[in-house]
Amino acid sequence: MAKHIHPADLADAALIAQAAHFSVALFLGRGAYDRAEAGTIDEARALAGRMLAAHPTCSRRPLIYAVTDDGRAALVPDPGRLAAAE
């Protein structure tokens, strides 16, 4: 049986496909963030890994957002989370 995909997830997938760049943010605490931009999703995931290595005591995971030319953004889901949901 095919899994039903929520309309909001479909809208996010369309935004991710149209992304002009990707923004990576890691919350460090008390309003402090480590932020960077990448041109592709693979570069963004590599950048997120480097952020984690640079802040080994941080207990949070970096968030990756796909940003379109008109400024709309969508959270890029973690590939491990998607595989676990199937």
Buried (B, 14 or more C-beta within 10 A) or exposed (E): EEEEEEEEEEEBBEBBEBBEBBBBBBBBEEEEEBEBBBEEBEBBBEBBEEBBEEBEEBEEEBBBBBBBEEEBBBEBBBEEEEEEEE
